[in-house]
Amino acid sequence: MIENSVDGGAKRWELPQPISDHSLSLDLQPAAIKVLLRRGIDTPEKLKNFFDPPHRLPYDPMRLEGMEAALKRLYQAIDQHEAVGVFGDFDVDGVTGTAIIAEGLEAFDVKALPYIPRRSGEGHGLSTDAIDQLVAEGASVIVTVDCGVTSFEEVAYAKKRGADVIITDHHLPYGNIPDAVAIIDPKLPGGTYPFESLCGAGLAFKLIQGLYQYCGQPWDNSLLELAALGTIADLVPLVDENRFLVREGLKALANTKRPGLQSLFRRAGVIRPGVEPGPITTETISFQVGPRLNSPGRLGHALDSYLLLTTKSSDEADSVAEKLEELNQKRRGMSEEAITFAFQQIQDRLASADMPSFLMVQGPSITRGVAGLVAGRLAETYHRPAVAVCVEDEYAVGSGRSIPEFDIFKAFSGCEDLFVRFGGHSQAAGFTVEVAKLPVVEERLVASATGFAPSGDLRPMLTIDAEVEFVELGGEFPKWVSTLEPFGAANPQPMFLTRRAQVLEVRRIGKSGQHLNIRLGQGDHQWTALAFNQADRWIDGTQAIDFVYTLIKDYWQGVERLNLKVLDYRASGNYLSLNRAQLFMPCESFSWKTWAGFGVDCRPASPIWL
């Protein structure tokens, strides 16, 4: 019987299946073969297609439904010197998509009028107030970014005001579609575009790519920088065309000429004076750049992020980058306060009842700007869909985050009759509702999630690519792993399991000793392993561990170091830190072989496992 999963430390571990039949080259290291097979790559052809797809990328934008009509209307705007409004969203995907379209239009001497709503007061989606402002500024065409496919009334209103609407959106349509000049959405029924998972910035890039082709000009390679930022931030699958956009965009970002990004990179530590920078990766964007670009949309006005991306002035770039840095610091403080409050609320509930399958929290420290972050932390920690609610007078705004096993948008759809509005996708969605209806909403959402996990175990699952010994991690293997980048949704970093690694040294690090720096050995091979926010589970005296990890690179003064990032760990074989005299004092008549007969490895040179 094959062991499919085991209890880890704080999480469950889904173990890889034994190596199956394949035709991959035996020149590949065994660990590499394990990783590829886990991802369904079992032939040389599949491997070649992963690294070098047979189809030409990026795809021809004319294959998108609605593209031809959109380009004809934009070409008319170019020819007649019309002003074009660009309505985006306040997250990184929306801001970068807005910048792509605005810069693309301005290259043809079109006056582009960017409009990004405020999270507080306006919220998501096209609005009549925004239409009024854009029309008042002279817009006769409005292009939406990352929204619009459900804006029936707003599109009709724009038409009355004399403005044509072109919709670019990657969300699912709901019922019919608005009466727009063109709708570019690969998720529309009947579409034939070969890749459905472009984000808002990706679709914005396709529109401008199409416009350049329509006008007989090569498209601007620097737009890939913005497309990569939005694609990484929106957590869409990094395969196929998204993989191309991110891979090429990261190359462009490493040599960006945008003063705003250069200034932001310095403040984020991506660039250090006098130090040779390491490569920019998806992790760099996700943890260092993305949060800073997101901070104005959470606590101020996302137009600041737009300005940072598009300014040509170094002085303005430095000023705006400093503002983003300050907002990000403020956001971190507010987030931690709200998260601490939310966790306490969950723990208080557990004192009197079992944890429900769907979590909902609310309180004065949860604002619109941090609600999504709170919900995300809850979903990640408790492995359940979660909603953090911000109460504003008689209305409540909820931000939801989910886990792969649960479609939160579908759950919200079951409450449509209660909501003022709602939207999103399977892993992230939001709603607005009257405060008085919140208890009913929570009741329905909990009911929708009850029993969705067949095993009843809602602990996070780590899907392991390969079980390896330390000896397998040497040589060219780490370099080979890096060829699989960029990593992200649908192409995650390879996850490894090593059993019975000997603990040579352990240190608690961090401001409050919340992290672990562990020196591990196995045979003649040693590695440094870093376990972030896991020190509270460490038992002093542990001599060997089984652990799940990824490979991480660290660059210090231009020198690359490779470490192991611990995702979860447990004492090997339920190891107990007892010496032999303590363990066997009552049972001296038992021989080492007797204990071995009970499945206990008690060889003199080994630790003792029970």
C-alpha positions in Angstrom: 0.0 0.0 0.0 1.4 3.4 -1.0 1.6 6.1 1.7 -0.2 9.1 0.1 0.0 11.5 2.9 1.3 11.8 6.5 0.9 14.1 9.4 3.7 16.6 9.4 4.4 19.1 12.2 1.7 21.8 11.7 0.6 20.6 8.3 -0.2 17.5 6.3 2.3 16.2 3.8 1.2 14.8 0.4 4.0 12.5 -0.5 5.1 11.9 -4.1 4.3 8.6 -5.8 7.1 6.3 -6.7 8.8 7.0 -10.0 6.6 5.7 -12.7 7.3 4.8 -16.4 8.7 7.7 -18.3 10.9 8.4 -21.3 12.9 11.3 -19.9 16.6 11.3 -20.4 18.6 9.4 -17.8 21.2 12.1 -18.0 18.9 14.1 -15.7 19.5 13.8 -12.0 17.1 11.5 -10.2 15.8 14.4 -8.2 15.1 16.4 -11.4 13.1 13.4 -12.8 11.0 13.2 -9.6 10.2 16.9 -9.9 9.2 16.7 -13.6 7.1 13.6 -13.1 5.2 15.3 -10.2 4.3 18.0 -12.7 3.1 15.6 -15.4 6.2 16.0 -17.6 7.1 12.5 -18.5 8.4 12.7 -22.1 11.2 14.7 -23.8 8.4 16.4 -25.9 6.6 17.7 -22.8 9.8 18.9 -21.3 10.8 20.7 -24.5 7.3 22.3 -24.7 7.6 23.5 -21.2 10.8 25.4 -21.8 10.2 26.2 -25.5 6.5 26.1 -26.4 5.9 25.1 -30.1 3.4 28.0 -30.5 4.6 31.6 -30.9 4.4 33.7 -27.8 2.9 36.2 -27.2 -0.2 35.0 -29.0 -1.7 37.1 -31.8 -4.0 39.5 -30.0 -6.5 39.4 -32.9 -7.5 35.9 -31.7 -9.3 37.6 -28.8 -13.0 38.1 -29.3 -13.8 41.8 -29.5 -10.2 42.9 -30.3 -10.9 44.0 -33.9 -13.8 46.2 -32.8 -11.8 47.7 -30.0 -8.8 48.5 -32.3 -11.0 50.1 -34.9 -12.5 52.4 -32.3 -9.1 53.3 -30.8 -7.7 53.9 -34.3 -10.6 56.3 -34.8 -9.7 58.0 -31.6 -6.1 58.4 -32.8 -7.2 59.7 -36.2 -9.6 62.2 -34.8 -7.5 63.3 -31.8 -10.0 62.1 -29.2 -9.3 61.9 -25.5 -9.6 58.4 -24.0 -10.4 57.7 -20.4 -8.7 54.6 -18.8 -10.6 53.3 -15.8 -8.6 50.9 -13.7 -8.6 49.3 -10.3 -6.7 50.2 -7.1 -4.6 47.0 -6.8 -1.3 46.3 -8.6 -3.0 44.5 -11.4 -5.4 47.4 -12.1 -2.8 50.1 -11.7 -0.2 48.4 -14.0 -2.9 47.7 -16.6 -4.0 51.3 -16.5 -0.4 52.4 -17.0 0.0 50.0 -19.9 -3.0 51.3 -21.8 -2.3 55.0 -21.0 1.4 54.7 -22.1 0.4 52.7 -25.2 -2.1 55.4 -26.3 0.2 58.3 -25.5 2.8 56.7 -27.9 0.2 57.6 -30.6 -0.3 61.1 -29.3 -3.6 60.2 -27.8 -4.6 62.2 -24.6 -5.1 59.4 -22.0 -7.1 60.3 -18.9 -6.4 57.7 -16.1 -9.0 57.2 -13.5 -8.4 54.9 -10.5 -11.1 54.9 -7.8 -10.4 55.2 -4.1 -10.9 52.0 -2.2 -12.7 53.9 0.6 -15.8 55.8 -0.7 -15.8 54.5 -4.2 -14.9 50.8 -4.1 -14.4 48.4 -7.0 -15.9 48.8 -10.5 -17.0 51.4 -13.0 -19.2 54.1 -11.6 -21.4 56.9 -12.9 -19.4 59.4 -11.0 -16.2 58.3 -12.7 -17.9 58.4 -16.1 -19.1 62.0 -15.3 -15.6 63.1 -14.5 -14.0 61.5 -17.5 -16.6 62.9 -19.9 -16.2 66.3 -18.3 -12.4 66.1 -19.0 -13.2 65.4 -22.6 -13.2 61.6 -22.9 -15.3 60.2 -25.8 -14.0 56.7 -25.3 -13.5 54.9 -21.9 -11.4 51.7 -21.7 -11.9 49.6 -18.5 -9.1 47.6 -17.0 -9.8 44.5 -14.8 -13.5 45.3 -14.6 -16.6 46.1 -16.5 -18.0 42.7 -17.7 -20.8 43.1 -15.1 -21.3 46.9 -15.4 -24.6 46.9 -17.3 -26.0 50.1 -16.0 -22.8 52.0 -16.0 -22.0 51.2 -19.7 -25.6 52.2 -20.6 -25.0 55.5 -18.7 -21.8 56.2 -20.5 -23.5 55.7 -23.8 -26.1 58.3 -22.8 -23.3 60.7 -21.9 -21.8 60.2 -25.4 -18.9 58.0 -24.5 -18.1 54.6 -26.0 -16.9 51.9 -23.7 -14.3 49.2 -24.4 -14.2 46.6 -21.7 -11.0 44.6 -20.9 -11.7 42.2 -18.0 -10.7 38.7 -17.0 -13.6 38.0 -14.6 -16.5 35.6 -15.3 -19.5 37.3 -16.9 -22.7 37.1 -15.0 -25.6 36.3 -17.2 -25.6 38.6 -20.2 -22.9 41.1 -21.1 -23.0 44.9 -21.2 -23.8 46.8 -24.4 -20.2 48.0 -25.0 -18.4 48.8 -28.3 -16.1 45.8 -27.5 -15.6 43.4 -24.7 -12.2 41.6 -24.5 -12.5 38.8 -22.0 -11.1 35.3 -22.7 -13.6 33.9 -20.3 -16.6 34.9 -22.4 -18.6 31.8 -23.6 -17.7 30.7 -27.1 -14.2 32.3 -27.0 -11.4 30.6 -28.9 -8.4 32.3 -27.4 -5.9 29.6 -26.5 -5.2 30.9 -23.0 -7.9 32.0 -20.5 -5.8 33.0 -17.5 -4.5 36.4 -18.4 -4.9 39.0 -15.6 -6.1 42.6 -16.1 -2.6 43.8 -16.9 -2.1 40.9 -19.2 -5.2 41.8 -21.2 -4.2 45.5 -21.2 -0.9 44.4 -22.8 -2.8 42.4 -25.4 -4.9 45.4 -26.3 -1.8 47.7 -26.8 0.1 44.9 -28.5 -2.8 44.7 -30.9 -2.9 48.5 -31.4 0.8 48.6 -32.3 0.3 45.8 -34.8 -2.8 47.5 -36.2 -0.7 50.6 -36.8 2.2 48.7 -38.2 4.7 49.4 -35.4 6.7 47.1 -33.1 5.3 47.2 -29.5 7.3 48.8 -26.7 9.2 46.1 -24.8 9.1 48.2 -21.6 5.4 47.5 -21.3 6.4 44.0 -20.3 7.7 45.3 -17.0 4.2 46.5 -16.1 2.6 43.3 -17.4 4.9 41.2 -15.3 4.2 43.2 -12.1 0.5 42.9 -12.5 0.6 39.2 -13.5 2.7 38.2 -10.4 0.6 40.4 -8.1 -2.7 38.9 -9.3 -1.6 35.3 -8.6 -2.7 33.9 -11.9 -1.2 30.7 -13.2 2.4 31.2 -14.3 2.2 28.9 -17.3 1.8 29.4 -21.1 1.5 33.1 -22.0 1.7 34.3 -18.4 5.0 32.5 -18.1 6.2 34.4 -21.2 5.0 37.7 -19.9 6.6 37.3 -16.5 9.9 35.7 -17.7 10.5 38.5 -20.3 9.1 41.2 -17.9 11.5 40.2 -15.1 14.4 40.6 -17.5 13.2 44.0 -18.4 12.7 45.0 -14.8 16.3 44.1 -14.0 17.3 46.9 -16.3 14.4 49.2 -16.0 14.8 52.8 -17.1 11.7 53.9 -15.1 12.8 56.4 -12.5 10.0 55.4 -10.2 10.8 51.7 -10.2 14.5 52.5 -9.7 13.7 54.6 -6.7 11.3 52.0 -5.3 13.9 49.3 -5.8 16.4 51.2 -3.7 14.0 51.7 -0.8 12.8 48.1 -1.0 16.4 46.8 -0.8 16.3 45.3 -4.3 19.1 47.6 -5.3 21.9 48.4 -2.7 24.5 51.1 -3.3 27.9 49.5 -4.2 26.5 46.0 -4.2 26.0 43.9 -7.3 22.3 43.2 -7.4 20.9 39.7 -7.6 18.3 38.7 -10.2 14.8 40.0 -9.8 12.4 37.1 -9.3 8.7 36.5 -8.6 9.6 36.4 -4.9 11.2 39.8 -5.2 8.1 41.3 -6.7 5.7 39.4 -4.3 7.4 40.4 -1.0 9.4 43.5 -1.7 7.9 45.5 -4.6 4.2 44.4 -4.7 3.3 45.4 -1.1 4.7 48.9 -1.6 2.8 49.4 -4.9 -0.3 48.2 -3.2 0.0 50.5 -0.1 -1.5 53.7 -1.7 -4.6 51.7 -2.9 -5.1 50.4 0.7 -4.4 53.6 2.7 -4.5 56.5 0.3 -5.0 56.8 -3.5 -3.6 54.3 -6.0 -2.9 57.2 -8.4 0.3 57.6 -6.5 1.4 54.1 -7.6 0.3 55.0 -11.2 2.4 58.2 -11.0 5.4 56.3 -9.7 5.3 53.8 -12.6 4.8 56.5 -15.3 6.8 59.5 -14.2 9.8 60.6 -16.2 11.1 62.9 -13.4 13.8 61.5 -11.0 12.8 64.1 -8.4 9.1 63.2 -8.6 10.1 59.5 -8.5 12.0 59.9 -5.3 9.2 61.9 -3.7 6.5 59.4 -4.6 8.7 56.4 -3.7 9.3 57.9 -0.3 5.5 58.3 0.2 4.9 54.7 -0.8 7.5 53.6 1.7 5.9 55.5 4.5 2.4 54.2 3.5 3.8 50.6 3.5 5.2 51.0 7.0 1.9 52.3 8.2 0.1 49.5 6.4 2.3 46.9 8.1 1.5 48.3 11.5 -2.3 48.5 10.9 -2.2 45.0 9.4 -0.5 43.4 12.4 -2.9 45.2 14.8 -5.9 43.9 12.8 -4.5 40.4 12.4 -3.8 40.1 16.1 -7.4 41.2 16.8 -8.8 38.7 14.3 -6.8 35.8 15.7 -7.9 36.7 19.2 -11.5 36.8 18.0 -11.2 33.3 16.5 -9.5 31.9 19.7 -12.3 33.4 21.8 -14.9 31.6 19.7 -13.0 28.3 20.1 -13.4 28.6 23.8 -17.1 27.8 23.5 -17.4 26.0 20.1 -15.6 24.1 17.5 -13.9 26.0 14.7 -16.4 26.4 11.7 -15.3 25.5 8.2 -15.8 29.2 7.2 -14.3 32.0 9.2 -15.8 35.6 9.5 -14.3 38.3 11.7 -15.1 42.0 12.2 -14.0 44.8 14.4 -12.9 48.4 14.6 -9.3 47.7 13.7 -10.4 46.0 10.4 -10.6 48.7 7.7 -11.1 48.3 4.0 -7.4 48.8 3.4 -6.3 45.8 5.5 -9.4 43.5 5.4 -8.0 41.5 2.5 -4.7 41.0 4.2 -6.5 39.8 7.4 -8.7 37.4 5.5 -5.6 36.0 3.6 -3.7 35.4 6.9 -6.7 33.6 8.4 -7.1 31.4 5.3 -3.4 30.6 5.3 -3.2 29.9 9.0 -6.4 27.9 9.5 -6.7 26.5 6.0 -10.3 27.7 5.7 -12.1 30.3 3.5 -12.2 33.5 5.5 -13.9 36.9 5.3 -12.8 40.0 7.2 -15.5 42.6 7.5 -15.2 46.4 7.7 -18.4 48.0 9.1 -19.1 51.5 7.8 -22.4 53.0 9.2 -25.3 50.9 8.0 -23.2 48.9 5.4 -20.5 46.3 5.8 -17.8 45.5 3.2 -16.3 42.1 3.3 -13.0 40.9 1.7 -12.7 37.1 1.3 -9.8 34.8 0.6 -10.0 31.1 0.1 -8.0 27.9 -0.3 -7.6 25.8 -3.5 -10.3 23.3 -2.4 -13.1 25.9 -2.0 -14.6 28.4 -4.5 -15.4 31.4 -2.5 -17.1 33.3 -5.4 -19.5 30.4 -5.8 -20.3 30.6 -2.1 -20.9 34.4 -2.4 -23.2 33.7 -5.3 -25.4 31.8 -2.9 -25.9 35.0 -1.0 -26.6 37.2 -4.0 -30.1 38.1 -2.8 -28.6 39.6 0.4 -25.8 41.7 -1.2 -25.8 45.2 -2.5 -23.0 44.1 -4.7 -20.3 41.4 -4.9 -17.6 40.2 -7.3 -14.3 38.4 -7.6 -13.1 34.9 -8.4 -12.7 31.5 -6.8 -9.8 32.5 -4.4 -10.5 36.1 -3.7 -13.9 37.9 -3.7 -15.7 40.7 -1.9 -19.2 42.0 -1.1 -21.1 44.9 0.3 -24.2 44.2 2.5 -26.4 45.9 5.0 -25.1 45.4 8.5 -28.4 44.0 9.6 -28.0 41.1 7.2 -24.5 40.1 8.2 -25.6 37.3 10.6 -27.6 35.6 7.8 -24.7 36.0 5.4 -22.4 34.3 7.9 -24.9 31.5 8.5 -25.1 30.8 4.8 -21.4 30.9 4.2 -20.7 28.6 7.0 -23.3 26.2 5.7 -21.8 26.4 2.2 -18.4 25.3 3.5 -19.6 22.6 5.9 -18.3 19.2 4.8 -16.4 20.4 1.7 -13.3 18.6 2.9 -14.0 14.9 2.7 -11.3 13.9 5.2 -12.6 16.4 7.7 -9.0 17.6 8.2 -8.6 21.2 7.3 -5.0 21.6 8.0 -2.9 23.0 5.1 -1.5 20.3 2.8 2.1 20.6 1.4 2.4 18.9 -1.9 5.9 17.4 -2.1 7.6 17.1 -5.4 10.4 14.7 -4.4 11.8 12.9 -1.4 15.6 13.3 -1.5 18.8 12.8 0.5 21.1 15.7 0.9 23.6 14.1 -1.5 21.0 14.7 -4.3 21.0 18.4 -3.8 24.6 19.0 -4.8 26.3 19.6 -8.2 24.2 21.2 -10.9 20.8 20.4 -9.3 20.1 23.8 -7.8 21.0 25.5 -11.1 18.6 23.1 -12.9 15.8 24.0 -10.4 16.3 27.7 -11.3 15.6 26.9 -15.0 12.0 26.1 -14.0 11.4 29.8 -13.0 9.4 32.0 -12.9 7.6 30.3 -10.0 4.0 31.0 -9.1 0.5 29.6 -9.3 0.4 26.4 -11.4 4.2 26.3 -11.4 5.3 26.5 -7.7 8.8 26.2 -6.4 9.7 22.5 -6.1 9.0 21.2 -2.6 11.3 18.6 -1.1 11.2 16.2 1.8 14.3 14.9 3.6 14.0 12.5 6.5 16.3 12.1 9.5 18.5 15.1 9.0 20.8 15.4 12.0 20.5 18.7 14.0 24.1 20.0 14.3 23.2 23.5 15.6 20.1 25.5 16.1 19.7 29.2 16.9 16.6 31.4 17.4 16.8 34.6 15.4 14.6 37.6 14.8 13.5 40.4 17.0 11.6 38.1 19.4 13.4 34.8 18.5 10.5 33.8 16.3 12.6 32.2 13.5 15.0 29.3 13.5 18.5 29.0 11.9 19.3 25.3 11.9 22.5 23.6 10.7 21.6 20.2 9.4 23.8 17.3 8.3 23.3 14.0 6.5 26.3 11.9 5.8 29.1 14.2 4.6 26.6 16.9 3.5 25.5 19.9 5.5 22.9 22.7 4.8 21.7 25.8 6.6 17.9 25.7 7.0 15.8 28.7 7.9 12.4 28.2 9.5 10.5 31.5 9.6 7.9 32.0 12.4 8.2 28.4 13.5 10.4 28.7 16.6 7.4 28.3 19.0 7.1 24.6 18.0 10.8 23.7 18.4 11.7 21.3 21.2 15.1 21.8 22.6 17.2 18.6 22.5 15.7 17.4 19.2 18.5 15.6 17.4 17.0 14.7 14.0 14.1 16.0 11.9 12.0 15.2 8.9 11.3 18.4 7.1 9.7 19.9 3.9 11.5 22.7 2.2 12.3 24.7 -0.9 15.7 26.0 -2.1 16.2 29.7 -1.6 19.0 32.0 -2.8 20.4 34.8 -0.8 22.6 37.6 -2.2 24.9 39.4 0.2 27.5 41.8 -1.2 27.1 40.3 -4.6 27.8 36.7 -3.4 25.1 34.1 -3.9 24.3 31.7 -1.0 21.9 28.8 -1.2 19.9 27.8 1.8 16.9 25.6 2.6 13.6 27.4 3.5 11.7 25.1 5.9 8.0 24.9 5.3 7.2 22.4 8.1 9.1 19.9 10.3 8.7 17.2 12.8 11.1 15.2 15.0 12.1 12.2 13.1 10.1 9.1 14.0 8.6 10.9 17.0 12.1 11.3 18.5 12.3 11.8 22.2 15.3 13.6 23.7 16.2 10.9 26.3 19.5 9.3 26.8 19.7 5.5 26.8 20.1 5.2 30.6 16.9 7.2 31.2 15.0 5.2 28.5 16.0 1.7 29.5 16.6 1.9 33.2 13.3 0.1 34.0 13.8 -2.4 31.2 17.4 -3.6 31.4 16.5 -7.1 30.4 15.5 -5.8 26.9 18.2 -6.0 24.4 18.8 -3.5 21.6 17.5 -6.1 19.2 14.4 -6.5 21.3 13.6 -2.8 21.0 14.4 -3.0 17.3 11.7 -5.7 17.0 9.2 -3.1 18.0 10.3 -0.9 15.1 12.6 1.2 17.2 15.9 2.1 15.6 18.3 1.8 18.5 21.6 1.2 16.9 24.4 2.6 19.1 25.5 5.2 16.5 21.9 6.5 16.0 19.5 8.7 17.8 16.6 6.9 19.5 13.2 6.9 17.8 9.9 5.7 19.3 
